[in-house]
């Protein structure tokens, strides 16, 4: 019997969520390209936070976080995607450090002796963003805990996700409150590295999923390749990040590759589960 040509609302919902995650990368790349004629090629993609690309850069990352929460279902991927959803907003809220004159029109005004910093003119925006992040994160944790207590969601999986999210929120709050300077220096890099490491772990889970729910052999090989490539990019950043040829820095190339791999993973997930409409058997969540 031929497969019906129509689709269910549930199928379309999960298709669009996966495609939206990949589409967020397109938004970031497009915003950067649009900003380049005005500010030129900067040392990293993260530097474009300080340019007219800011709105689309931040918005795309926030959208990814929401999509991860919506896709989260059960199993190892559920915990990993919940963790990624908790971390992603930090990449958008806390900007990378910049050196004086590294971004046209932005005065880094770093304290004497510091080669790079988060400009003081952005302090208010960062503080407001972190405060909002902590309040909203706490609300999410309380709602999820209430749903678990009522038996509306899987309790063991939810408990682990809540433990991880709670630990991230507590760490952010304490470091922001007690060691603000250190927080500003390291939060963006730590969040970005953690995020891509989690996505690499999700790809590994896909590559080694049990046979009854596995991807085709060629797709498993691609997932494994994506996981390895992401791990190499993340682990190797301290080695190649500061290297440059002219104005093209290694960290810029690494970020572009990482985002391209991230987008490729979600496009492949969309292809693999295009017709799956039962959340209980969705392999990516």
Secondary structure, DSSP 4 states (H G I P E B T S, - for coil): -PPPS---HHHHHHHHHHHHHHHHHHHHHHHHHHHHHHH---SSGGGGGGSTTHHHHHHHHHHHHHHHHHH--SHHHHHHHHHHHHHHHHHHHSPPPB-TTSSTT----PPTT-S-B--GGGHHHHHHHHHHHHHHHHHHHHHHHHHHHTTSS-HHHHHHHHHHHHHHHHHHHHHHHH-HHHHHHHHHHHHHHHHHHHHHHHHHHHHT--GGGPPPHHHHHHHHHHHHHHHHHHHHHHHHTT-EETTEEHHHHHHHHHHHHHHHHHHHHHHHTTT---GGG-TT-
